[in-house]
Amino acid sequence: MSANKHFNVKWGMAIDLDKCTGCGACMVACQAENNLAPLADASNKQRVPNWLVVYELSNKKSFPDHEIAYLPRPCQQCAEQPCATVCPVVATERNEEGGIVSQIYPRCIGCRYCMAACPYHARCFNWFDPVWPKGMEKALTPDVSTRPRGVVEKCTFCHHRFMQAKDKVRAGGGEVYVRGTDNKLHCAVPEDGYVTSCAEVCPNGAIVFGDLNNPEHRVHRLVTGNANAFRLLERLGTDTAVYYISRREWVRRLGDNYLPDEDTQKPKQILPKRH
Amino acid sequence: MGFDRRAFLKIAAGASAGIMVTPVPWKLLDDVSIWSQNWSWIPVPARGASTYAEVFSKMDPFGVPMKIRKVGGLPVRVLPLPEHPLGGGLSPLSIAEVQMLYSPGRLRRPLLRGADGKLTEISWPQASKKLQDELKNAGGKAAFISGDETSSVTEVLSAFANALGSEDMYLMPSEAQSAAKAAELMGIDARLGYDIEQSDHLLAVGANILENWGTVLRNRRVFANSRPHSFRKDGGEETGDSLSLVYAGPVQNNTAAVAGAWLPVYPGTEGILALGMANMLIEAGKTVAARDFEEFKALASAYTPEKTAELTGVDGKKLEAEVARLLTAQKPLLIVGSSAGGGAGPIMAGVAVNALLGNINKPGGLVLLPKAAKVLKGASDLAEIYRNDLIKFFEREEKPALLLIHEANPAFALPNAQACAAALKAVPFKVCFSTFMDETAALCDLILPLGMGLERLDDVETPYGSGKIGYCISTAVGRPDAGVLNTANVILNIARRLGKDLGFELYADILKAKAGLYGKGGDPLAGGFAVESAERAEAGAFSFRPEVLGKALAPDEARGKLRLAVYGRASLGTDKTGIPPYNNKTLRADELAGSLMSVLLNRATAARNNLADGDKVSLESGGGKIVARVRVFEGIINDTAGVCRGFGHTALDEFSRDKGANVMEVVRPVPEPETGLNFWAKAGVDIKKA
C-alpha cells in the first residue's frame, strides 16, 4: 500500500566490510536496545528473531588463497519496499520524513506476506511469546515495546532514537527541519545526535549512520561516487538505504547474482522501477 | 405500521451511514488489535528518568570501559565510553552485562555442602564463620587461586596467603603470565606492552588482537582510526591507511578477516616463525648490543627461510615479503601471542625480533611498563605470583587442606579439564567466590556469591597488551543484590579476626590508597575514576637467552594425527561467565547446530582423513574425547583441526549448557623446556567418524 515517496531526509548506513571482524557486538546491542528476548537454543535460525544478522562471506577459493569477510545485515529500509506493498493491513509503511520503513505491531495480523516478499530476509516472525529469565525483564529499555507472538518484526534503524533526537531539538527551541546551504530541507538533528545502537557499539567504526541526502554527513560522502560502495541485490530496484563498502572485488560481487564475467558497475537495475 | 421492505432499507441505510460517522466501531477495532496483543504474561518495560554511570567491565578481561544507562535507578543498557583511554565501542560480552545481572546461573546466597553431598543455603555470617574456621585450621596449608589478574583482590589474597604462611598463591594461566616469564628470563624487570597507536606496521603472530588478545577495544579503535573507509573513483583508489596489519596463525580468524594478509602457520610454531624472521633480519644486517647476541645469532642461523617454512608451514615467498615489510616500515611492531597456553618461548622470540627492529621503548614499538603498585603489607608482586604454575599445583600428589578460588573456573578452563576437576575434588575443603554456578562452583564445599562488576567496588590495573599504565576504579551501579559480597572485604574481615594485620580493614581504603599512588586528585570512589600514564621502565641490559629459546622452541614430534588449533570468539563469553543469554543468537548455524559444534578442517585435510562436510566425528587425545561435526573451511592450515573454545559447559544456565563440547578435555599440557611453565599450544588430536 506504500508508494515510493521522496523525502528530504533519508537515513541510511554505509557498512565497511573491510573493517567488520564479525564479532557480533552489533547483534547483541540490537537485541538489548530493542527488547528482543533471549533464546536458550538459537541454533534453528528460521525460528530465531534477530533484527540484525552477521553473515560470513567466503571467496570460495581453496586454502591458502581463501579469504573471508563479514556482512552485517539490518533491514535495508528500501525506498521501493517489496514488503509494504504486500501488507494487507498497512502494518508496515514508509510514510515519515527520514524514509524509515515502519513496523506497527498492533496492526500486524501475522500473515507473513512481508517476510515472503523481503528479498533480504530482514524480517522475522514471533512464533512464540517472548520469555525473559526471571528478573531480566527489569533490564528492558523503556523506549521499545515488547511484542507478542504472532507478529512480524524487523529493524527500525532504532527509530525511537530518532524521536528522542527530534524531541531534543524541539526542547531546545529549534526547528526539526531547516534549509541547508544547498537550499534543501535537512534535519536539524546533529550527525552524532541520532545513531543506531549497532553503529554506536561497533568498536571498528564499521557502521556509519546518517542522512544520505545531506552532503555534510559522512555517510553521504562515503557512498556518493564511490565505486567501492554497493547495495545488496541492487538490480531489483528496491533502492535500499544500506550501502556496503569494500575494496575487495570478490566481496562486491557477492552483493548481487552476477554472472562470472559480468561487470558489477552496470547495469544497476534490470527490473522495471515499479514492480 | 409493518416492517416492510422500505423500512428495512431505511434502517440499513441509516445504520451504514451511522457506522461511517460514529467512531465506535473503529475504536473497538483499534482496541481489539491492541488488547489482543496486550497479555499479562508479556512484560512491559518500566518507565522512569534516565541516568548514567561510568564503570569498567570486570566481566570482560580485555579492557572494556563502559557507560551504564539506568532507568528509575535500575541498569538497563550498556553503552560505549569512547572518551576513556581504553574506550571505543563495546565487546559482545560487555553489552550483555546488564542482562547477566539476572542470569539464571547467578548465585544469590551462600551455599554449604552437607555430609550428604547436598548444598543448602546458609547466611553470610554463618558462611563467614565457617570459612574463618576452615582457614584457621588449614593455616599454611591453604591454597589460593585468583582468576582476576588486574584486580587488587589478587593482592589481598596474596597478602593473606603470605600472612597464613602459605606458598600456594596462583593466578589462572594467561598470556600475561607467559609474558611475565619471558621478561624474567630475558632479564627485563618490567611488564611488556605494545604501543600500537604509533606503529605503522603490525605483524600479529598468533595474537587475535581484534577479538580476544590484549586490550581489544583499544586495539580495534587503533585499527579503525588507522584505516579510512576506502573510496575509489574511476581515476583510482584513495588509500591512506596509517597502519598495515598482517596476521599469522593457523586459523583465518576475526583478525585475519580484515588484515592486509594472512600467513597460515601450524599451531604452536609461532615462536619458530619469529626465530626464522630474526635470522633473516640478522642476515639483513640488524644487530643488538646484548651480551649473548652472538650465541643468539648462531641459534637463529639454524632457522633458515627454508627450514622455517618447512617447520611452520608458511609460504617461503610470503615469509620473505613479510620480513621485507618489517625492514621497510618506519615503526614496525611484532606481537607474538596466543589465547593462553602458548608458553614463554614464542614471546621471547617476539621480543628478540622487536629488539632487532630497534623498537624497544620507542614510539610504535614494544614498550616496557613499570610494575603494578602495591599497597598491602606482605603481598607478593604479580611477577612472583606468576612464577607459581597452577597446572603443576593440580598435578601434585599432596593436596592442600583448603583451596580458596576467587572468580576462576579451573574445572572448565584448564587443559585436561576432567583431570583438573578430579584433582579439585580431592581437596578436602574447597571454597569459591563466584558470580555464577559454574563447573568449579558446582564442585565446591562452600560457595560464596560474588557480586558482578556492576554490583561491586573493584579496580582494573593495566590489562595485558596495553601500551600504557592505566588504573581504573569501577563502582557499583544500581542496587546490589543483598546476597552478594565482595571477596576482598570478606577476607580482610577474616584476616582481622584471625589476628593477621594486612594494613587495611576495607577494600575501599585499599583502592583509595592505590588511586593515590597513581596520582589523581578528587574522590576515586565517586565513579568513573581512570588514570593513564605513559611512564616507561628502563630497558636495561637484557639477554636473548638462546640456551633457553633453543630448547623451548625446539620442534618436536606430532602428538596426534592432526594438530589442534584452539581459537576463541568474544561472543561466547569467558570461562567464568559462559555464553551470555543474548549471545547464542550470534552463533552461526555452521558453528553450532543443536548441541553439536563444528570442527574446522580444510578440504584437503578432510579428504586425507576420509571425511566430508557434516560428518560427525570424535576428537581424541590422551584419554579425552569430544564429539563435533566437520565443517569444511578453507581458512585453516593443512593437517590441522580448528576447535572453538567456550562450548561444552556442564554447569551455569540453559544459555550455556549442552552446547558443543569443551575442547580443553582433549588438550594436554606439557612442560615447556627451560621456562618452568606448562603450555599446550602444540596439542594434537586423533580424529575419526563417530
Boltz contact constraints between the chains, C-beta under 6 A:
constraints:
  - contact:
      token1: [A, 16]
      token2: [B, 229]
      max_distance: 6.0
  - contact:
      token1: [A, 21]
      token2: [B, 210]
      max_distance: 6.0
  - contact:
      token1: [A, 21]
      token2: [B, 254]
      max_distance: 6.0
  - contact:
      token1: [A, 21]
      token2: [B, 257]
      max_distance: 6.0
  - contact:
      token1: [A, 21]
      token2: [B, 258]
      max_distance: 6.0
  - contact:
      token1: [A, 22]
      token2: [B, 254]
      max_distance: 6.0
  - contact:
      token1: [A, 23]
      token2: [B, 92]
      max_distance: 6.0
  - contact:
      token1: [A, 23]
      token2: [B, 570]
      max_distance: 6.0
  - contact:
      token1: [A, 24]
      token2: [B, 92]
      max_distance: 6.0
  - contact:
      token1: [A, 24]
      token2: [B, 571]
      max_distance: 6.0
  - contact:
      token1: [A, 24]
      token2: [B, 586]
      max_distance: 6.0
  - contact:
      token1: [A, 25]
      token2: [B, 90]
      max_distance: 6.0
  - contact:
      token1: [A, 25]
      token2: [B, 92]
      max_distance: 6.0
  - contact:
      token1: [A, 27]
      token2: [B, 586]
      max_distance: 6.0
  - contact:
      token1: [A, 28]
      token2: [B, 92]
      max_distance: 6.0
  - contact:
      token1: [A, 28]
      token2: [B, 95]
      max_distance: 6.0
  - contact:
      token1: [A, 28]
      token2: [B, 96]
      max_distance: 6.0
  - contact:
      token1: [A, 28]
      token2: [B, 582]
      max_distance: 6.0
  - contact:
      token1: [A, 28]
      token2: [B, 583]
      max_distance: 6.0
  - contact:
      token1: [A, 29]
      token2: [B, 95]
      max_distance: 6.0
  - contact:
      token1: [A, 31]
      token2: [B, 582]
      max_distance: 6.0
  - contact:
      token1: [A, 32]
      token2: [B, 95]
      max_distance: 6.0
  - contact:
      token1: [A, 38]
      token2: [B, 581]
      max_distance: 6.0
  - contact:
      token1: [A, 38]
      token2: [B, 582]
      max_distance: 6.0
  - contact:
      token1: [A, 40]
      token2: [B, 654]
      max_distance: 6.0
  - contact:
      token1: [A, 40]
      token2: [B, 655]
      max_distance: 6.0
  - contact:
      token1: [A, 42]
      token2: [B, 584]
      max_distance: 6.0
  - contact:
      token1: [A, 42]
      token2: [B, 585]
      max_distance: 6.0
  - contact:
      token1: [A, 43]
      token2: [B, 592]
      max_distance: 6.0
  - contact:
      token1: [A, 43]
      token2: [B, 593]
      max_distance: 6.0
  - contact:
      token1: [A, 43]
      token2: [B, 594]
      max_distance: 6.0
  - contact:
      token1: [A, 45]
      token2: [B, 589]
      max_distance: 6.0
  - contact:
      token1: [A, 48]
      token2: [B, 585]
      max_distance: 6.0
  - contact:
      token1: [A, 50]
      token2: [B, 585]
      max_distance: 6.0
  - contact:
      token1: [A, 62]
      token2: [B, 634]
      max_distance: 6.0
  - contact:
      token1: [A, 63]
      token2: [B, 602]
      max_distance: 6.0
  - contact:
      token1: [A, 63]
      token2: [B, 634]
      max_distance: 6.0
  - contact:
      token1: [A, 64]
      token2: [B, 264]
      max_distance: 6.0
  - contact:
      token1: [A, 66]
      token2: [B, 634]
      max_distance: 6.0
  - contact:
      token1: [A, 66]
      token2: [B, 635]
      max_distance: 6.0
  - contact:
      token1: [A, 68]
      token2: [B, 252]
      max_distance: 6.0
  - contact:
      token1: [A, 68]
      token2: [B, 257]
      max_distance: 6.0
  - contact:
      token1: [A, 68]
      token2: [B, 635]
      max_distance: 6.0
  - contact:
      token1: [A, 106]
      token2: [B, 33]
      max_distance: 6.0
  - contact:
      token1: [A, 106]
      token2: [B, 34]
      max_distance: 6.0
  - contact:
      token1: [A, 106]
      token2: [B, 37]
      max_distance: 6.0
  - contact:
      token1: [A, 129]
      token2: [B, 42]
      max_distance: 6.0
  - contact:
      token1: [A, 133]
      token2: [B, 102]
      max_distance: 6.0
  - contact:
      token1: [A, 133]
      token2: [B, 104]
      max_distance: 6.0
  - contact:
      token1: [A, 135]
      token2: [B, 102]
      max_distance: 6.0
  - contact:
      token1: [A, 136]
      token2: [B, 99]
      max_distance: 6.0
  - contact:
      token1: [A, 136]
      token2: [B, 102]
      max_distance: 6.0
  - contact:
      token1: [A, 137]
      token2: [B, 43]
      max_distance: 6.0
  - contact:
      token1: [A, 138]
      token2: [B, 74]
      max_distance: 6.0
  - contact:
      token1: [A, 139]
      token2: [B, 76]
      max_distance: 6.0
  - contact:
      token1: [A, 139]
      token2: [B, 98]
      max_distance: 6.0
  - contact:
      token1: [A, 139]
      token2: [B, 99]
      max_distance: 6.0
  - contact:
      token1: [A, 140]
      token2: [B, 45]
      max_distance: 6.0
  - contact:
      token1: [A, 141]
      token2: [B, 76]
      max_distance: 6.0
  - contact:
      token1: [A, 141]
      token2: [B, 77]
      max_distance: 6.0
  - contact:
      token1: [A, 142]
      token2: [B, 45]
      max_distance: 6.0
  - contact:
      token1: [A, 142]
      token2: [B, 47]
      max_distance: 6.0
  - contact:
      token1: [A, 142]
      token2: [B, 71]
      max_distance: 6.0
  - contact:
      token1: [A, 146]
      token2: [B, 42]
      max_distance: 6.0
  - contact:
      token1: [A, 146]
      token2: [B, 43]
      max_distance: 6.0
  - contact:
      token1: [A, 148]
      token2: [B, 37]
      max_distance: 6.0
  - contact:
      token1: [A, 148]
      token2: [B, 42]
      max_distance: 6.0
  - contact:
      token1: [A, 201]
      token2: [B, 80]
      max_distance: 6.0
  - contact:
      token1: [A, 201]
      token2: [B, 89]
      max_distance: 6.0
  - contact:
      token1: [A, 201]
      token2: [B, 90]
      max_distance: 6.0
  - contact:
      token1: [A, 202]
      token2: [B, 89]
      max_distance: 6.0
  - contact:
      token1: [A, 203]
      token2: [B, 88]
      max_distance: 6.0
  - contact:
      token1: [A, 203]
      token2: [B, 89]
      max_distance: 6.0
  - contact:
      token1: [A, 203]
      token2: [B, 217]
      max_distance: 6.0
  - contact:
      token1: [A, 203]
      token2: [B, 220]
      max_distance: 6.0
  - contact:
      token1: [A, 204]
      token2: [B, 220]
      max_distance: 6.0
  - contact:
      token1: [A, 204]
      token2: [B, 224]
      max_distance: 6.0
  - contact:
      token1: [A, 205]
      token2: [B, 224]
      max_distance: 6.0
  - contact:
      token1: [A, 222]
      token2: [B, 229]
      max_distance: 6.0
  - contact:
      token1: [A, 226]
      token2: [B, 231]
      max_distance: 6.0
  - contact:
      token1: [A, 227]
      token2: [B, 232]
      max_distance: 6.0
  - contact:
      token1: [A, 228]
      token2: [B, 230]
      max_distance: 6.0
  - contact:
      token1: [A, 228]
      token2: [B, 232]
      max_distance: 6.0
  - contact:
      token1: [A, 245]
      token2: [B, 229]
      max_distance: 6.0
  - contact:
      token1: [A, 247]
      token2: [B, 230]
      max_distance: 6.0
